[in-house]
Amino acid sequence: MLLAVDVGNSHTVSGIFEKGQLMGNWRLQSRQDRTADELAIRYHGLFQMAGINPDRITGFIIASVVPILETSWLHFARSYLTKLRQPPLSVNHTLKLGMEVATENPAEVGADRIVNAVAAWDRFQAPLIVIDFGTAITFDCVNEQPAYVGGTIHPGIGISLDALATRTAKLPRLDIDVTPDHPIGTTTVKAIHSGALYGFGGLVDRMVEVLSRQLTPNQERAKTIATGGMAGLIKPYTHTIDEIDPELTLTGLQLIYRLNCKGKDA
């Protein structure tokens, strides 16, 4: 079995793969003060509830944008996953990825962005755009070679709503848990909901348009796949998202593990 872990700024998503199939996954808050021992207590409990024997976990891979949590996770893997067939694998641009990271500074590209690009290319085998709705919203581009060629980074929906509430005197902090009936909001709450959903939907369509113009100048637009917690909520307000895959990052981690650990498949 393979334990794949995606550590984001807000949440950590982990999944267990067996023979290439995702057997179970969990989404927890990314608490930066969590130690390796605390991770062991939490995850051994989750494994037990899912009927997974930790001794069957023979592979571990992590993509993290939070260095302190990456350190804790690697310590956890080395100390508590005693049947690993090789040292824990941490995603970066130097691994075998099936594509080049062709940016000005490959070392600064977030591990999650690399992983998503690998998974999306495996799906489409064509020039593409990946949108990840996380703490930040990222658009990542892969050309026909394939090579990861960069993208754009935007404030996420939650960050934007937080800023709206903290930088104004009377606007409330809202969670986007309802969909507006019309674009024109007739109350303050409805206006914020409409602004978030139609606004970020418009952001998606505009960015896909301009990125496609550079990425695939001879086509109408590039194939586009979205992932992340808010992807499903935003999709009805866009015209350019072809697919949503909540497990895209976990799938990419499993693919990268296989590329780098042939003969040691978990």
C-alpha positions in Angstrom: 0.0 0.0 0.0 1.0 3.6 -0.6 0.2 6.5 1.7 0.1 9.7 -0.3 -0.1 13.1 1.5 -0.9 16.6 0.1 -0.2 19.2 2.7 -1.8 22.6 1.9 -2.0 25.8 3.8 -5.5 25.2 5.1 -6.0 21.4 4.8 -4.1 18.2 4.5 -5.5 15.5 2.2 -4.2 12.0 2.5 -5.0 8.8 0.7 -4.2 5.1 0.7 -3.6 3.4 -2.7 -3.4 -0.3 -3.3 -2.5 -1.7 -6.7 -3.2 1.8 -8.2 -6.6 2.1 -6.7 -7.6 4.8 -4.1 -8.9 2.8 -1.2 -9.7 5.7 1.2 -8.9 9.3 1.8 -9.1 11.9 4.6 -9.2 15.7 4.8 -8.0 17.4 8.0 -6.9 20.9 9.0 -3.2 21.7 8.5 -2.2 22.6 12.0 1.4 23.8 11.9 2.1 22.8 15.6 1.2 19.2 15.0 4.2 16.8 15.8 5.0 13.5 14.3 3.8 11.7 17.4 0.4 13.6 17.1 0.2 12.6 13.5 0.8 9.0 14.5 -2.0 9.1 17.0 -4.5 10.7 14.6 -3.7 8.6 11.6 -3.4 5.3 13.3 -6.9 6.0 14.5 -8.1 6.7 11.0 -6.4 3.6 9.7 -8.1 1.5 12.3 -11.5 2.9 11.5 -11.0 2.2 7.8 -9.7 -1.3 8.5 -6.2 -0.6 7.2 -3.2 -2.2 8.8 -0.3 0.3 8.9 2.1 -2.6 8.5 0.8 -3.0 4.9 1.9 0.5 4.0 5.2 0.0 2.1 5.4 3.4 0.3 5.1 7.0 1.3 5.0 10.2 -0.8 4.3 13.8 0.2 3.7 17.1 -1.6 3.8 20.0 0.9 3.6 23.8 0.7 4.1 24.0 4.5 7.8 23.2 5.4 7.3 22.7 9.1 4.5 20.2 8.5 6.5 18.4 5.8 9.2 17.9 8.4 6.7 16.4 10.9 5.2 14.1 8.2 8.6 12.8 7.1 9.5 12.1 10.8 6.2 10.3 11.1 6.9 8.2 8.1 10.4 7.2 9.2 9.4 6.5 12.8 5.9 4.9 12.5 5.7 3.3 9.0 8.1 0.5 9.7 7.6 -1.5 6.5 8.6 1.1 3.9 10.6 -0.3 1.0 12.5 2.9 0.5 12.9 6.3 2.3 9.9 8.6 2.2 9.6 10.5 -1.1 9.1 14.3 -1.1 7.9 15.9 -4.4 10.1 18.5 -6.0 11.2 19.4 -9.6 14.2 17.1 -9.5 12.1 13.9 -9.4 11.1 11.9 -12.5 7.8 13.5 -13.5 7.3 12.6 -17.1 7.6 16.2 -18.0 10.1 19.1 -17.7 9.4 22.0 -15.2 10.3 24.7 -17.7 10.0 27.8 -15.6 12.6 30.5 -14.8 13.1 29.0 -11.3 11.8 25.4 -11.1 12.7 25.1 -7.4 10.1 27.7 -6.4 7.2 25.9 -8.1 4.8 24.5 -5.4 4.9 20.7 -5.1 1.1 20.6 -5.4 1.2 22.5 -8.7 3.7 20.0 -10.1 1.6 17.0 -8.9 -1.6 18.4 -10.4 0.1 19.0 -13.8 1.4 15.4 -13.8 -2.0 14.0 -13.1 -3.8 16.2 -15.6 -1.3 15.3 -18.4 -1.9 11.6 -17.6 -5.6 12.2 -18.1 -5.6 14.4 -21.2 -2.3 13.8 -23.0 -2.8 17.3 -24.6 -2.0 20.9 -23.8 -4.0 21.8 -20.6 -4.8 24.1 -17.8 -5.3 22.9 -14.2 -7.2 25.1 -11.7 -6.8 24.4 -8.0 -9.3 26.1 -5.7 -7.3 26.2 -2.5 -6.3 28.9 0.0 -5.0 30.5 -3.2 -6.5 29.8 -6.6 -3.8 28.5 -9.1 -3.9 28.1 -12.8 -1.2 25.8 -14.1 -0.3 25.2 -17.8 1.2 22.2 -19.5 2.2 22.4 -23.2 2.3 19.7 -25.9 5.9 18.5 -25.2 4.8 18.0 -22.3 6.4 20.6 -20.1 5.0 22.5 -17.1 5.4 26.1 -18.3 4.0 28.1 -15.4 0.7 29.7 -14.6 -1.0 32.3 -12.4 -1.8 32.7 -8.7 -4.8 34.5 -7.2 -6.2 35.1 -3.8 -8.6 32.3 -2.9 -12.3 32.7 -2.2 -11.9 32.4 1.5 -9.1 34.9 1.6 -11.1 37.4 -0.4 -14.2 37.0 1.9 -11.9 37.4 5.0 -10.5 40.6 3.5 -13.9 42.0 2.7 -15.1 41.5 6.3 -11.9 42.7 8.0 -11.3 45.8 5.8 -14.8 47.1 5.9 -17.0 48.4 8.7 -20.3 46.8 8.0 -19.9 43.8 5.7 -20.1 40.4 7.4 -17.9 37.4 7.1 -19.8 34.8 5.2 -19.3 31.2 4.0 -20.5 30.6 0.5 -23.1 27.9 1.4 -26.0 29.0 -0.8 -26.3 29.8 -4.5 -27.8 33.2 -5.6 -31.1 33.2 -7.5 -29.9 36.1 -9.7 -26.7 38.0 -10.3 -28.1 41.2 -8.8 -28.1 40.7 -5.1 -31.1 42.3 -3.3 -29.6 42.1 0.2 -26.1 42.6 1.5 -25.7 38.8 2.0 -27.0 38.0 -1.4 -24.8 40.6 -3.0 -21.7 39.1 -1.4 -22.7 35.6 -2.5 -23.3 36.8 -6.0 -20.1 38.7 -6.1 -18.1 35.7 -5.0 -19.7 33.1 -7.3 -20.2 35.1 -10.4 -17.0 37.0 -9.9 -14.8 34.0 -9.4 -16.6 32.2 -12.2 -15.8 35.2 -14.5 -12.2 35.0 -13.3 -12.0 31.4 -14.4 -13.4 32.0 -17.8 -11.2 35.0 -18.5 -8.0 33.3 -17.3 -8.7 30.2 -19.3 -9.2 32.4 -22.3 -6.0 34.4 -22.1 -3.9 31.4 -21.0 -5.2 29.3 -23.9 -4.4 32.1 -26.3 -0.7 31.7 -25.3 -0.7 27.9 -24.7 -2.7 26.7 -27.7 -2.8 29.6 -30.2 -4.2 27.4 -33.0 -7.0 25.9 -30.9 -10.2 27.4 -29.4 -8.9 26.8 -25.9 -6.9 24.3 -23.8 -8.5 21.4 -22.0 -9.2 22.5 -18.5 -9.6 20.4 -15.3 -10.4 21.8 -11.8 -9.8 20.4 -8.3 -9.9 21.7 -4.7 -12.7 22.2 -2.2 -14.6 25.0 -4.1 -14.3 23.6 -7.6 -17.8 22.1 -7.6 -19.4 25.3 -6.3 -17.8 27.5 -8.9 -18.2 25.3 -12.0 -21.9 26.2 -12.6 -20.8 29.9 -13.0 -18.2 29.1 -15.7 -18.2 27.9 -19.3 -14.6 26.6 -19.5 -14.1 23.8 -16.9 -14.2 20.5 -18.7 -13.8 18.2 -15.7 -13.7 18.3 -11.9 -11.5 15.8 -10.1 -11.4 16.1 -6.2 -8.7 13.4 -6.1 -6.5 14.9 -8.8 -3.6 15.7 -6.4 -3.7 12.3 -4.8 -3.7 10.6 -8.2 -0.7 12.7 -9.2 1.2 11.7 -6.1 0.6 8.0 -6.9 1.8 8.5 -10.5 5.0 10.2 -9.4 5.7 7.5 -6.8 5.4 4.9 -9.6 7.7 6.8 -11.9 10.4 7.1 -9.2 10.0 3.7 -7.4 9.8 1.1 -10.2 10.1 -2.3 -8.7 9.0 -1.0 -5.3 5.3 -0.4 -6.1 3.1 -0.1 -3.1 
